[in-house]
Each structure stands twice: as C-alpha cells, then as structure tokens.
Amino acid sequence: MVKFSKQFEGQLIPEWKEAFVDYWQLKKDLKKLHLFNNTPNTSSTSLPKYIFSSLRNYSPFGHQHRQHGPIQVRRKLASSSFNGDMYETELLDQFSDTDATKEFFACLDQQLNKVNKFYRTKEKEFMDRGDSLKKQMEILLVLKSTFKEQQSKAGSSHGSKEDQSISCTFSNEEDSVRSRPQQEELQDTTSTDELERVEAPFSDSPSAEELVKSLQMKREDGKFRTLSGRVINCQGKNLRINIPLTTPSRTFSAISYLLREDLLNQSSRKCGPEGGNIHLNKTNLHHAEKMIKGGFIELYKGLGYLKVYRNLNMLAFIKILKKFDKVTEKQILPIYLKVVESSYFNSSDKVVKLADEVEELFIKNFAEDNRRKAMKYLRPSQRKESHAVTFFIGLFTGCFLALLAGYAIMAHVTGLYRPHQNSVYMETVYPVLSMFSLVFLHFFLYGCNILAWRKTRINYSFIFELAPTKELKYRDIFLICTMAMSTVVGVTFLHLTLLTKGYSYAKVQDIPGLLLLGFLLILVCPFNIIYRSSRYRFLCVIRNIILSPLYKVVMLDFFMADQLCSQVPMLRSLEYVACYYITGSYKTQDYGYCMRTKHYRDLAYAVSFLPYYWRAMQVCTRRWVDEGQTSHLVNLGKYVSAMLAAGAKVAYEKDGSVVWLCVLVIMSSAATMYQLYWDFVKDWGLLQMNSKNPWLRNELMLHRKAIYYFSMGLNLVLRLAWLQTVLHSSFENVDYRVTCLFLASLEVIRRGLWNFFRLENEHLNNAGKFRAVKIVPLPFHEVDEED
C-alpha cells in the first residue's frame, strides 16, 4: 500500500506546492512528540487535558462563542490587514514539558491559515477572470449577431463571406498619442495584484511585459480605459480589439489591416471630426472567439486545480490529526476537524458554482449544446499508454543493435573508416549516416529529458504549452528513435553490402538520397499517420524560428532554436548532401563539385551561424524592442560572439593559417566564457552567493547536490570541445570525420544535460509566482469616451 505522503506529493499541483499543507513538517513535529512521550521521565499526565482553540475574525463584529466539547471556539475583534479568519490554538493545563505539543499545534494553525489565505486569493482571482470572460462573451455574441444580420442583408452582391465585415464607427480621438510619462503614471496607479494576474505562464516569455502593458487599465469611478488604442463604437458600445501577434499569419494580416485602417482613418479626417467607418471582418471575429474559448478552457482548468487543492488539503488535515490521536491516545480529530471543516477553503462553494457556469457557457457557445464535445476541451483525457509501444521499442532496439553490429563488422573488414581508405564513401554516404545519428541522438535525449521531468514533477507540458491529448510521451519518442535508426542503419548496411558484392557507386549511390527523401516525405505527409499532430507542430515551430523577428515568440520556439545551435554540424551535412543530390553530382561521383563552387562555400559560412542568428533575433533583439530591457542586449552579445567563433572556425578549416588560428582561439575563448556564465547564472539559476545550498540556489528539484556540481563540471568540459580544432587531435587509424562526429555528439549530449536544468529553473520561477494556468489575453476592451 502506497503511503499517503507519496500520494499527496504525486497529486498536488507542482506550481502550488509551497501553498499546500506542509505535511512533512507536521510529521516531523509528530515524531518529536512521539519521542517525547517515549522518554522514561515523561508520564501520560504531562500532556494537556484540554485544548483551547480561538478563532479570530478580523471584521467589525462582536465576540461569538461556540462550544465543541473540551474545545471552545470564539470570535473576537482584532485589528489586522488580513482579510479573513485567523486560527490560533491555545493549550490549557499546560506543563513545562509540553513544548512538542505546542510546536505541533502552532505549525498546524499556521498551515490552516496559509491554506485559507491562498484559497481566498486564488478564488478571487478566478472569480474576477470569470466576470471578465462573461463580458467578453456578451460582446462577442453581439458582434456575431450583427455580422450575421449584415451577411443576410448583403447577400451575394458583396462577394464571398470572407470579404464581408461589420461596419463600425470610430472617433478621431486616439489614446495612443499620450506621452510616455502619462503612460508611466497610469502604470504606477495599477495595483500589484492586477499586474500579477496578467503575467504570462513562463517568466522568460517575450510577451510577458507587453501582455501586462496591454491589459493594464485605469479605473476612474468604476469605468475602465485601456492605455492605448482608438475608441471604436459598435452597436452602441465603445470597444477596442486587441488580437496579439502570436503567429506569422496574424502578423501579416495585422499589417494589411493596419494599412487599410490607416487609409480609412485618412478618409475619415477628410470627412470631418465626426469620425468614419472601420470594418471588423470574419477573421478578426474568429481570432477573438478563439481567444475567449482558450480563456474559458484555462479558467476551467484553474478551477479544477483549486478543487484538487481543497480536497488534498482537507485529506492531509484528516490524516495528520489521525496520527496525532494515535501518538497521544487522545480524541482530538473530531474536535479540531470541525474547525477545519468550517474554515473558508472547505466551506466556500463559489468555485463549484463558477465551474458549473463555465461548463454551461462553453457547451452553449462553443460546443453546439453537445456536452461530450465540450468535455473534450474542458477535461481532455490523457492518451492511454499501450503495451504494444513498449514491445515495439524492445523489438526495434534489438534490430538496431544487430544491424549496427553487422555494419560495424563489415566496415572494419573493408577498412572504410581508415584514413584515406575510401574517400568516395566517406564524402557521400557517411554524411547521411552522421546526420541521422545526430538528429535521433538529440531526439533520444529529449525523451530522456521528458522521463526525468516527469520523475521530478517538472510541468514541461505547461511550460511548452503542449496539448495533453497530442503531446509525445517518452515512450513514443523512444519508439520513433529506435524505429528510425533501425531503418537508417539497415539501409546503410544494405548499401555497403551491395558495394562489397561488386556493384559500382553509380548504381547504388541513389540509395542514401532516397533514404533522406523518404524521411522528408514522412515529415510533411498530410495523412493522419505517424504522429501527424506532432509533425505539424514541429514544422510550425521551425517556421516560427525562421520568421522570428516578425512576431512574438513563445517558450517552445526559442527552446527549439537553442537545440538548433547544437546541431550546426548536422545542418552543414544536410547542406552538403542536398547540394550533392540536387546538382546531380551523385551520377558522376564528383563529390568535390560542391566544395569548388563559390556559392556553396559562402553558404557554408551562413549555415554555421544561422542558428545563432535566429536565436539572437528571437529572444534578444525582439524582446529588447518590445520591452526595452538592457539584459536582452547582454544576451544578444552571447550569440554574436558564438557567430563570430563559428565563422572563425570555418575560415580556419578553409585557410589553416596562423592568423586565423589566433582569431579562432580568441573568439572561441571569449564565446566559451560568455556561454558558461549564461548557462550557470541565467539559464540554470545557479551560482547564487547567498543560497542555503553553496554555489547553487535555494530551491532544488533533485535531492543530491552532487548532481548539480557534476553537471556544472561536465558542461564546462563539453563547452571546451572546440579545442580539438586547435590541437588537431584524432583517434588513431580512424578517419577525421569520425572524430568530428564524436565531438558533435558530445555537444548534443551537453545540450540534453542543459535542457533538464533549464526547464527546472523555469519551473521554479513559475512555482515561485504560483503560475499553474496560462493567462489568455482578452480581445475586447470596453471603454468610455471622455466627457
């Protein structure tokens, strides 16, 4: 039977862990009490005969008394800023040797007060968010009704449905012309609680600061006004629509929308001060509806978390009181439990009512009165893990090892990997094998990361904003890796077998190209096979990385860009293989054609620092433009130094002169120091001087501190892999390309190690601010025109 402490730890919300009952501390206090009772000099009469529990309610009411057997609960007036009930247990008939009992009840009262305060705070936050979403829903229904009416009146004379729009009037007064000091004054008037409620779900999200700014409101006599944007009057309501530019498609549509709006604005100024018309098309309504739908889903998820929080804490109080009765042989459980049951976190029913109301609204407006359809969004079920997946993992692992052993034996017999033995094979076939090896090694380590994150309860799904029904589990990743590498090694083994049987390169050289083409076709296959949703998400992330300067980036985007920074050798191999097959060099085995072409040499420079450029555009330049924080420029310097070091390496490999060697040493040394500092201090959050864990941080997800010290040392060693370029070290009797593959694999392993601690730090940042659900920005902001 699993202990309750294990069940409690496995079911609590990781980001709210500090707000739950400290069940482990209460157990420690009980152990002290148990040891105290078992001492020879202690008699059973030393325990208190009665417990006096007083309930202090800080509200302007008089004293109230309630009798619970030997416990007297009373309300009495006190002055405090705490909004709610404050519990404090006082012991009667106290003896000098009852410190352990007093310490236990003091801790129990503290935990009860903490739970009540947190529950009240989160309940108010979700109630306010629910009220905002209801208003948003009302506005959306009015706009959709107006759109349908105009659509029915216009008919086919106004073109297709996509071209139709709602005609609204807007005034020429614009709040966006306010000066920056005025905006700062408005920001200062916003309460801290409002700012915390609109924070993004992850601390490093580039949209966090702008989201706070875009949702900040100034309250004057019960009226709200946004900080920027023109006032739009539609159906008697003054609205401002805010669709965040979270995707490239939204960015491009917003640019065209702004251009059209600017033309309409100019025409309205020609018409006079009374204003002009602005059009709200179906696309904007669809985006707004999608945002409101996402807001309801996240609100319902948060309400579910709050229900779990209440139930688990109630169960924890019951369990710990039972243990107290067992240790002291007193019947305290029914007495103190009445106080816990009547406390706010257990007696309030606002969360349950709001959850039912959200269900009704969602079923009616987003699921066409189909409850089963609505529950697929509100309560998405986890995919069941099949035993067949585990079976095929073992099957393909065995196939991969057997094929790899056969390939290694045949390669050793033929001497393929010896220096200057077979240049054609090493220049044409080996890059394909090394490319797939690096990709699926990286993917395998990502599966190991997921397994480690799950073991340590790091909420990676929330950080990456992954759908629970579509995300890849670690078993799925292991299956893909073993199946893919079995195919790659099998095809390569077949190719080598044909060569040893006397087939010429001209007849079998298209086999590696067909292998690469097959994987690319599977990646873009539109049919619902082989994890289509994950393949589509991957392609979207790659698209977002390439177009990163044009729109806001999220955690998953720049996390993937970091992975590409460790795959520069793979990208260069892909570039060479693509050139080899696209230009038709494989027909004549002229593998040196791409080396002699000037465009290829120039492209080699670009590929070497392109991932660093994407990363710099993502999280540094874009965030600096949006938020104005100089720390992003400091981070930009890290990627600029990496680009310079990568360019110097390519130049040295081409030229080999002493001058380029000196440049390479200087650039690589500076980049390495820069990167190590950012790894340890910024990305991992370590090397904190005043931490209770020396040279680490206060909160650690792993119990063994030695793992952190070892990981820091290993990261340092692997960061120095570039020294091989200077020292020209290589394995004896092995081609230099094998050494390059080994060093590239070390960088991939380093990135896998980096991934775990990077997300651990991100998770702790979320837990420190109790962020367990995503705050979805709302599209409509109702304002009042100034008198």
C-alpha positions in Angstrom: 0.0 0.0 0.0 1.4 3.4 -1.0 1.9 5.8 1.8 -0.3 8.9 1.9 2.8 11.2 1.8 3.7 9.7 -1.6 0.1 10.0 -2.9 0.0 13.6 -1.6 3.2 14.5 -3.3 2.1 12.8 -6.6 -1.3 14.5 -6.8 -0.6 18.1 -5.7 -0.1 20.9 -8.3 3.6 21.4 -8.6 3.5 25.1 -9.1 1.4 25.5 -5.9 3.5 23.1 -3.8 4.5 25.8 -1.3 0.9 26.8 -0.7 -0.2 23.2 0.2 -0.2 21.9 3.8 3.4 21.1 4.8 2.5 17.5 5.6 6.1 16.5 6.0 6.9 19.2 8.6 3.8 18.2 10.6 5.0 14.6 10.5 8.4 15.7 11.9 6.7 17.5 14.8 4.7 14.4 15.5 7.9 12.4 15.6 9.3 14.8 18.2 6.1 14.4 20.2 6.3 10.7 19.9 9.9 10.7 21.1 8.9 13.0 24.0 6.2 10.6 25.1 8.5 7.6 25.0 11.1 9.2 27.3 11.3 7.4 30.7 10.8 10.7 32.7 7.6 11.5 30.9 4.2 10.5 32.2 1.0 10.4 30.4 -0.3 13.2 32.6 2.1 15.7 31.1 0.0 16.0 28.0 -2.6 18.8 28.1 -6.0 17.7 29.1 -7.8 20.4 27.2 -7.2 22.4 24.1 -8.5 25.9 23.7 -8.9 27.0 20.1 -9.8 30.6 19.4 -10.9 31.8 16.0 -10.0 35.4 15.5 -12.1 37.1 12.8 -10.7 40.4 11.8 -14.0 42.1 10.9 -16.1 44.7 12.8 -18.3 42.3 14.7 -18.5 41.3 18.3 -17.4 38.2 20.1 -19.0 34.9 19.3 -18.6 31.6 21.2 -19.1 28.0 20.1 -18.6 25.0 22.3 -17.1 21.8 20.9 -16.7 19.6 24.0 -13.4 20.4 25.6 -12.7 22.9 22.8 -14.1 26.4 22.9 -14.1 28.4 19.6 -14.9 32.0 19.8 -14.7 35.1 17.5 -13.2 38.2 18.8 -12.4 41.6 17.4 -8.8 42.4 16.4 -7.1 44.8 14.1 -5.2 43.2 11.2 -4.8 43.7 7.4 -5.6 40.1 6.8 -8.9 39.7 5.1 -10.4 36.6 6.6 -10.3 34.2 9.6 -7.2 33.7 11.7 -6.9 30.5 13.7 -4.8 30.2 16.8 -4.8 27.3 19.2 -4.0 27.9 22.9 -3.4 25.0 25.3 -4.9 24.8 28.7 -3.5 23.0 31.7 -0.1 23.4 30.2 3.0 21.9 31.7 6.6 22.9 31.3 7.4 19.8 29.3 4.8 20.2 26.5 6.8 22.1 24.1 6.5 19.5 21.4 2.6 19.7 21.6 2.7 23.5 21.4 5.0 23.4 18.5 2.8 20.9 16.6 -0.4 23.0 17.1 1.4 26.2 16.2 2.5 24.6 12.9 -1.0 23.2 12.4 -2.6 26.6 12.8 0.0 28.2 10.5 -0.8 25.7 7.8 -4.5 26.2 8.1 -4.1 30.0 7.9 -1.8 29.6 4.9 -4.3 27.4 3.1 -7.2 29.7 3.8 -5.3 32.8 2.6 -4.1 31.2 -0.6 -7.5 29.7 -1.4 -9.2 33.0 -0.9 -6.7 34.8 -3.1 -6.9 32.3 -5.9 -10.7 32.2 -5.7 -10.9 36.0 -6.0 -8.6 35.9 -9.0 -10.6 33.2 -10.8 -13.9 35.0 -10.0 -12.6 38.2 -11.5 -11.4 36.4 -14.5 -14.8 34.7 -14.9 -16.6 38.0 -14.8 -14.3 39.4 -17.5 -14.8 36.3 -19.7 -18.6 36.6 -19.3 -18.4 40.2 -20.5 -16.2 39.2 -23.4 -18.7 36.5 -24.4 -21.6 39.0 -24.4 -19.7 41.4 -26.7 -18.7 38.5 -29.0 -22.3 37.4 -29.3 -23.5 40.9 -30.1 -20.8 41.2 -32.8 -21.5 37.8 -34.3 -25.3 38.6 -34.4 -24.6 41.8 -36.2 -22.3 40.1 -38.6 -24.9 37.5 -39.4 -27.6 40.2 -39.9 -25.4 42.1 -42.3 -24.4 38.9 -44.1 -28.0 38.0 -44.7 -28.8 41.5 -45.9 -25.8 41.9 -48.2 -26.3 38.5 -49.9 -24.2 37.7 -52.8 -23.8 41.3 -54.0 -20.9 41.9 -51.6 -18.9 38.9 -52.6 -17.9 36.0 -50.5 -18.4 35.6 -46.8 -14.8 36.1 -46.1 -14.9 39.6 -47.6 -17.9 40.8 -45.6 -17.4 42.7 -42.4 -19.1 44.7 -39.7 -19.2 48.4 -40.3 -18.5 50.3 -37.1 -17.8 54.0 -36.4 -14.8 55.3 -34.6 -13.9 58.7 -33.2 -10.7 60.6 -34.2 -9.6 60.7 -30.6 -6.7 58.4 -30.0 -5.3 57.4 -26.7 -2.1 56.2 -28.3 -0.8 59.8 -28.6 -0.3 60.0 -24.9 3.1 60.8 -23.8 5.3 58.2 -22.1 5.3 60.0 -18.7 1.5 59.8 -18.7 1.7 56.0 -19.5 4.2 55.5 -16.7 1.8 57.4 -14.3 -1.0 55.1 -15.3 1.2 52.1 -14.8 2.1 53.3 -11.3 -1.6 53.6 -10.4 -2.2 49.9 -11.3 -2.2 47.7 -8.3 0.4 45.0 -7.8 -2.3 42.3 -7.7 -3.6 43.3 -11.1 -0.1 43.1 -12.6 0.4 39.6 -11.1 -2.8 38.4 -12.5 -1.9 39.2 -16.1 1.6 37.7 -16.0 2.5 35.2 -18.7 2.7 31.5 -17.8 6.5 31.5 -18.0 9.0 34.0 -16.8 11.2 34.2 -19.9 8.3 34.6 -22.3 8.9 37.6 -24.5 5.3 38.6 -24.4 5.1 38.9 -20.6 5.9 42.5 -20.3 3.8 43.6 -23.3 0.9 41.5 -22.0 1.0 43.4 -18.7 1.0 46.7 -20.6 -1.7 45.7 -23.0 -4.1 44.6 -20.2 -3.4 47.3 -17.7 -6.4 49.5 -17.1 -7.0 52.7 -15.3 -10.1 52.8 -13.1 -12.0 56.0 -12.6 -15.4 56.0 -10.9 -16.0 52.4 -11.8 -15.0 52.9 -15.5 -12.1 51.3 -17.3 -9.9 52.7 -20.0 -7.1 51.0 -21.9 -3.7 52.6 -22.1 -3.7 52.8 -25.9 -5.9 52.3 -28.9 -8.7 54.3 -30.5 -12.2 54.2 -29.3 -14.5 52.1 -31.6 -18.2 52.4 -31.4 -20.2 49.3 -32.5 -23.8 48.7 -31.7 -23.8 51.4 -29.0 -20.6 50.1 -27.3 -17.2 51.6 -27.3 -14.7 48.8 -28.0 -11.0 48.3 -28.6 -10.0 45.0 -30.2 -6.6 43.6 -29.3 -5.5 40.4 -31.2 -1.9 39.5 -30.1 0.5 38.9 -32.9 1.4 35.4 -31.8 1.8 33.8 -35.2 3.2 35.0 -38.6 -0.2 34.8 -40.2 -1.7 37.1 -37.6 1.3 39.4 -38.1 0.8 39.7 -41.9 -3.0 40.1 -41.5 -2.4 42.8 -38.9 -0.1 44.7 -41.2 -2.6 44.6 -44.0 -5.4 45.5 -41.5 -3.4 48.5 -40.2 -2.7 49.7 -43.8 -6.4 49.5 -44.6 -7.3 51.2 -41.3 -4.9 54.0 -42.0 -6.5 54.7 -45.3 -9.9 54.7 -43.7 -8.6 57.0 -41.0 -7.3 59.4 -43.6 -10.6 59.4 -45.3 -12.4 59.9 -42.0 -10.3 63.0 -41.3 -11.3 64.4 -44.7 -15.0 63.8 -43.8 -14.7 65.8 -40.6 -14.4 65.5 -36.9 -17.4 63.3 -36.5 -15.4 60.2 -37.4 -15.5 57.5 -40.0 -16.1 53.8 -40.5 -13.9 50.8 -39.6 -14.6 47.2 -40.7 -14.4 44.1 -38.5 -14.1 41.1 -40.7 -14.8 37.4 -40.1 -11.1 36.6 -39.5 -10.9 39.0 -36.5 -14.1 37.6 -35.1 -12.7 34.1 -35.4 -9.5 35.1 -33.7 -11.4 36.8 -30.9 -13.7 33.8 -30.5 -10.6 31.5 -30.3 -9.0 33.7 -27.6 -12.2 33.7 -25.5 -12.6 30.0 -25.9 -9.0 29.5 -24.7 -9.7 31.8 -21.8 -12.6 29.6 -20.7 -10.6 26.5 -21.0 -7.8 27.9 -18.9 -10.2 29.2 -16.3 -11.9 25.8 -16.0 -8.5 24.2 -15.6 -7.6 26.6 -12.8 -10.9 26.0 -11.1 -10.2 22.2 -11.3 -6.8 22.8 -9.7 -8.5 24.8 -6.9 -10.8 21.8 -6.3 -7.9 19.5 -6.1 -6.1 21.9 -3.8 -9.1 21.9 -1.4 -9.6 18.2 -1.4 -6.0 17.3 -0.9 -5.5 19.8 1.9 -8.6 18.5 3.7 -7.4 15.0 3.4 -4.0 16.0 4.7 -5.5 17.6 7.8 -7.6 14.4 8.5 -4.5 12.2 8.1 -2.3 14.2 10.3 -4.9 14.6 13.1 -5.4 10.8 13.0 -1.7 10.4 13.5 -1.8 12.8 16.4 -4.6 10.8 18.1 -2.6 7.7 17.6 0.5 9.1 19.1 -1.1 10.9 22.1 -4.0 8.5 22.6 -6.4 11.5 22.7 -9.5 12.1 20.6 -8.6 15.4 19.1 -9.6 14.6 15.5 -13.4 15.3 15.8 -12.8 18.4 17.7 -10.2 20.2 15.5 -11.7 18.7 12.4 -14.9 20.8 13.0 -12.8 23.9 12.9 -11.1 22.8 9.6 -14.4 21.9 8.0 -15.9 25.3 8.9 -12.9 27.2 7.6 -13.2 29.2 4.4 -11.3 26.9 2.0 -13.6 24.0 2.7 -16.9 25.8 3.2 -16.9 28.2 0.2 -18.8 27.0 -2.8 -18.1 29.8 -5.2 -15.6 27.7 -7.2 -18.1 24.9 -7.7 -20.8 27.3 -8.9 -18.4 29.1 -11.2 -17.2 25.8 -12.7 -20.8 24.8 -13.4 -21.5 28.1 -15.0 -18.4 27.9 -17.2 -19.5 24.4 -18.3 -22.9 25.7 -19.3 -21.5 28.7 -21.2 -18.9 26.6 -23.0 -21.5 23.9 -24.0 -23.9 26.5 -25.3 -21.5 28.8 -27.2 -18.6 26.6 -28.3 -19.9 23.0 -28.5 -23.4 23.5 -30.0 -25.1 22.1 -26.9 -23.0 18.9 -27.1 -21.7 18.2 -23.6 -19.5 15.3 -24.8 -17.8 17.6 -27.3 -17.3 20.3 -24.7 -15.7 18.0 -22.2 -13.1 17.0 -24.8 -11.8 20.6 -24.4 -12.6 21.3 -20.8 -11.5 17.8 -19.5 -9.1 16.4 -22.1 -8.3 12.8 -21.4 -4.7 11.6 -21.4 -3.8 9.1 -24.0 -3.5 5.6 -22.6 0.0 4.1 -22.8 -0.1 0.9 -24.8 2.0 -2.1 -24.0 2.4 -2.6 -27.7 4.6 0.6 -27.8 6.9 -0.9 -25.2 7.0 -4.2 -27.1 8.0 -2.5 -30.4 10.6 -0.4 -28.6 12.3 -3.6 -27.5 11.9 -5.1 -30.9 13.4 -2.2 -32.8 16.1 -1.8 -30.2 17.2 -5.3 -30.8 17.1 -4.8 -34.6 19.1 -1.6 -34.4 21.8 -3.2 -32.2 22.0 -6.3 -34.5 22.2 -4.2 -37.7 24.7 -1.8 -36.1 27.0 -4.7 -35.1 26.8 -6.2 -38.6 27.5 -2.8 -40.2 30.5 -2.2 -37.9 32.0 -5.6 -38.6 31.7 -5.1 -42.4 33.1 -1.6 -42.2 36.0 -2.8 -40.2 36.7 -5.7 -42.6 36.5 -3.4 -45.7 38.5 -0.6 -43.9 36.1 2.1 -44.8 36.9 4.3 -41.8 40.6 4.2 -42.1 42.3 7.4 -43.1 42.4 7.9 -46.9 41.0 4.5 -47.5 37.7 5.2 -49.4 37.1 8.9 -50.0 34.0 8.5 -52.1 32.1 6.6 -49.4 33.2 9.0 -46.6 32.3 12.1 -48.7 29.0 10.9 -50.0 27.4 8.2 -47.8 28.9 8.9 -44.4 27.4 12.4 -44.1 23.9 10.9 -44.4 24.6 8.4 -41.7 26.2 11.0 -39.4 23.3 13.5 -40.0 20.6 10.9 -38.9 22.8 9.8 -36.0 23.0 13.4 -34.6 19.3 14.1 -35.1 18.0 10.9 -33.4 20.6 11.1 -30.7 19.2 14.5 -29.9 15.7 13.2 -30.1 16.5 10.3 -27.8 18.0 12.6 -25.2 14.8 14.7 -25.4 12.9 11.6 -24.5 15.2 11.1 -21.5 14.6 14.7 -20.5 10.8 14.1 -20.5 11.3 11.0 -18.4 13.4 13.0 -15.9 11.0 15.9 -15.9 8.1 13.5 -15.1 10.1 11.9 -12.3 10.9 15.2 -10.7 7.4 16.6 -11.4 8.6 19.5 -13.6 5.5 20.6 -15.6 7.1 20.7 -19.0 3.7 20.4 -20.8 2.5 23.7 -19.2 5.8 25.5 -20.0 5.8 24.4 -23.6 2.0 24.8 -23.9 1.6 21.3 -25.2 -1.9 19.8 -25.7 -2.3 16.8 -23.3 -4.0 14.7 -25.9 -1.4 15.3 -28.6 2.0 15.6 -26.9 4.6 13.0 -27.4 5.3 10.8 -24.4 8.8 9.5 -23.7 7.8 6.0 -24.9 6.6 7.5 -28.2 9.9 9.3 -28.6 11.9 6.1 -27.9 9.8 4.2 -30.4 10.4 6.8 -33.1 14.2 6.8 -32.4 14.6 3.1 -32.4 12.4 2.6 -35.5 14.1 5.4 -37.5 17.7 4.3 -36.6 16.9 0.7 -37.4 15.8 1.9 -40.8 18.8 4.1 -41.3 21.4 1.5 -40.2 19.5 -1.2 -42.2 19.6 0.8 -45.4 23.2 1.8 -44.9 24.1 -1.9 -44.2 22.3 -2.9 -47.4 24.2 -0.2 -49.4 27.5 -1.4 -48.0 26.6 -5.0 -48.8 25.9 -4.1 -52.4 29.3 -2.3 -52.7 31.2 -5.3 -51.3 29.4 -7.6 -53.9 30.8 -5.6 -56.8 28.1 -3.1 -57.5 29.5 0.3 -58.7 28.8 3.6 -56.9 26.8 4.8 -59.9 24.2 2.0 -59.4 23.8 2.3 -55.7 24.6 5.9 -54.9 21.0 7.0 -55.1 20.0 4.8 -52.1 21.2 7.3 -49.4 19.4 10.1 -51.3 16.2 8.1 -51.4 16.5 7.4 -47.7 16.7 11.1 -47.0 13.9 11.9 -49.3 11.7 9.3 -47.6 12.2 10.8 -44.2 11.4 14.3 -45.6 8.2 13.0 -47.2 7.1 11.4 -44.0 7.8 14.7 -42.2 5.4 16.6 -44.5 2.9 13.8 -45.1 -0.6 15.3 -44.8 -2.2 12.0 -43.8 -3.0 11.2 -40.2 -0.2 8.6 -39.7 3.0 8.6 -37.7 2.1 11.3 -35.2 0.8 13.9 -37.6 -0.1 16.5 -35.0 3.5 16.4 -33.6 5.0 16.6 -37.1 2.8 19.6 -37.9 3.7 21.3 -34.6 7.4 20.7 -35.4 7.1 22.3 -38.8 5.2 25.3 -37.3 8.0 25.8 -34.8 10.6 25.7 -37.5 8.6 28.2 -39.5 8.3 30.4 -36.4 12.0 30.3 -35.8 12.8 31.4 -39.4 10.2 34.2 -39.2 11.1 35.1 -35.5 11.8 38.8 -36.0 8.3 39.4 -37.3 6.2 38.3 -34.3 6.2 37.3 -30.6 8.0 34.1 -29.7 7.0 31.7 -27.0 9.0 29.3 -24.9 8.8 26.3 -27.3 10.1 28.5 -30.2 13.3 29.7 -28.6 13.8 26.4 -26.8 13.9 24.7 -30.2 16.2 27.4 -31.5 18.6 26.6 -28.7 18.6 23.0 -29.9 19.5 24.0 -33.4 22.5 25.9 -32.0 23.9 22.5 -31.0 23.1 20.9 -34.5 25.4 23.1 -36.7 27.4 20.0 -37.9 24.1 18.3 -38.8 23.0 21.4 -40.8 26.3 21.5 -42.6 26.0 17.9 -43.5 22.4 18.4 -44.7 23.6 21.3 -46.8 26.3 19.3 -48.4 24.1 16.2 -49.1 21.4 18.5 -50.6 23.9 20.1 -52.9 25.3 16.7 -53.9 22.0 15.3 -55.0 20.3 18.4 -56.3 23.2 19.3 -58.6 23.3 15.7 -59.9 26.9 15.1 -58.7 25.9 11.7 -57.4 25.6 10.4 -61.0 29.3 11.1 -61.7 30.6 10.7 -58.1 32.0 14.3 -58.4 31.7 14.9 -54.6 34.2 17.8 -54.9 31.9 19.9 -57.1 30.1 21.5 -54.1 33.4 22.2 -52.5 34.7 24.0 -55.5 31.5 26.1 -56.0 31.8 29.6 -54.6 28.1 29.8 -53.7 28.4 26.6 -51.6 31.5 28.0 -49.7 29.5 31.2 -49.0 26.5 29.1 -47.9 28.8 27.1 -45.5 29.5 30.4 -43.6 25.8 31.2 -43.4 24.8 27.8 -42.2 27.5 27.9 -39.4 26.0 30.9 -37.7 22.4 30.9 -38.9 21.0 29.2 -35.8 22.7 31.8 -33.6 21.3 34.5 -35.8 17.8 33.1 -35.4 18.2 32.8 -31.6 19.5 36.4 -31.5 16.6 37.7 -33.4 14.2 35.7 -31.2 14.9 36.3 -27.6 17.3 39.3 -27.7 16.6 41.8 -30.4 12.8 41.3 -30.5 12.4 41.4 -26.7 14.6 44.4 -26.4 12.5 46.2 -29.0 9.3 45.2 -27.2 10.4 45.6 -23.6 13.4 47.9 -23.6 15.4 45.9 -21.1 19.1 46.0 -21.5 19.5 42.5 -20.2 18.3 41.3 -23.6 21.2 43.2 -25.3 23.6 41.4 -23.0 22.1 38.1 -24.0 22.5 39.2 -27.7 26.2 39.6 -27.1 26.4 35.9 -26.3 25.0 34.8 -29.7 27.1 37.4 -31.6 30.2 36.0 -30.0 29.1 32.5 -31.0 28.5 33.6 -34.6 32.0 35.1 -34.7 33.5 32.0 -33.3 31.7 29.8 -35.8 32.8 31.9 -38.7 36.4 31.9 -37.5 36.2 28.1 -37.3 35.0 27.8 -40.9 37.7 30.2 -42.1 40.4 28.3 -40.3 39.3 25.0 -41.7 39.5 26.5 -45.1 42.7 28.5 -44.8 44.7 26.9 -42.0 46.9 29.9 -41.4 48.4 31.0 -38.1 46.4 34.3 -38.3 43.1 32.5 -38.4 44.2 30.1 -35.7 44.8 33.1 -33.4 41.5 34.6 -34.3 39.8 31.3 -33.6 41.4 30.9 -30.2 40.5 34.4 -29.1 36.9 34.3 -30.4 36.2 30.8 -29.1 37.6 31.6 -25.7 35.5 34.7 -25.3 32.4 32.9 -26.5 33.0 30.0 -24.2 33.4 32.2 -21.1 30.3 34.2 -22.1 28.2 31.0 -22.6 29.4 29.4 -19.4 28.3 32.4 -17.4 24.9 32.5 -19.1 24.4 28.7 -18.6 25.2 28.7 -14.9 23.7 32.0 -13.8 20.9 32.9 -16.2 19.6 29.7 -17.7 20.2 27.3 -14.7 19.9 29.9 -11.9 22.9 28.6 -10.1 26.0 30.2 -8.5 23.9 32.2 -6.1 26.2 33.6 -3.4 23.7 33.8 -0.6 22.0 30.5 -1.3 21.5 27.9 1.5 23.0 25.4 -0.9 26.5 26.6 -1.6 27.1 27.8 -5.2 23.6 26.6 -6.2 20.2 28.0 -5.5 17.7 27.8 -2.6 15.2 25.5 -4.4 16.4 22.3 -5.9 14.3 19.6 -7.6 17.0 16.9 -7.2 17.8 15.8 -3.7 21.5 15.1 -4.4 23.5 18.3 -4.6 26.5 16.4 -6.1 24.5 16.0 -9.4 24.5 19.8 -9.8 28.2 20.1 -9.2 28.9 17.3 -11.5 26.7 18.7 -14.2 28.4 22.1 -14.0 31.8 20.5 -14.4 30.6 18.3 -17.3 29.1 21.3 -19.0 32.4 23.1 -18.6 34.4 20.3 -20.2 32.0 19.8 -23.1 32.0 23.5 -23.8 35.7 23.2 -24.5 35.3 20.7 -27.3 36.3 23.4 -29.8 39.9 22.8 -28.6 40.1 19.8 -30.9 40.1 22.2 -33.9 43.3 23.8 -32.5 45.0 20.6 -31.2 44.1 18.5 -34.3 43.5 15.5 -32.0 42.0 12.5 -33.6 41.6 8.8 -33.0 44.4 6.6 -34.3 43.8 4.7 -37.6 40.3 6.4 -37.9 39.2 9.0 -40.5 39.0 12.5 -39.1 35.2 12.6 -39.9 34.6 10.0 -37.3 36.3 12.3 -34.7 34.1 15.2 -35.9 31.0 13.1 -35.4 32.2 12.1 -31.9 32.7 15.8 -30.9 29.4 16.8 -32.4 27.7 14.0 -30.4 29.3 15.4 -27.2 27.7 18.8 -28.0 24.3 17.1 -28.4 24.8 15.4 -25.1 25.7 18.7 -23.4 22.5 20.2 -24.8 20.5 17.3 -23.4 22.0 18.0 -20.0 21.4 21.7 -20.4 17.7 21.1 -21.2 16.9 19.5 -17.9 18.3 22.3 -15.7 16.9 25.0 -18.0 13.4 23.7 -17.5 13.9 23.1 -13.9 14.8 26.8 -13.4 11.8 27.8 -15.5 9.5 25.5 -13.4 10.8 27.0 -10.1 10.2 30.5 -11.4 6.6 29.5 -12.2 6.2 27.9 -8.8 7.6 31.0 -7.1 4.8 33.0 -8.5 2.2 30.2 -8.3 1.6 30.2 -12.1 -0.2 26.9 -12.9 -2.6 28.1 -15.7 -2.0 30.3 -18.7 -3.4 33.8 -18.7 -5.0 34.2 -22.1 -5.2 37.9 -23.2 -8.8 39.0 -24.0 -9.7 40.6 -27.3 -12.2 43.2 -26.4 -11.7 46.2 -24.1 -14.8 48.2 -23.4 -14.0 51.9 -22.8 -16.0 55.1 -22.2 -15.5 58.2 -24.1 -14.2 61.1 -22.1 -16.6 63.9 -21.4 
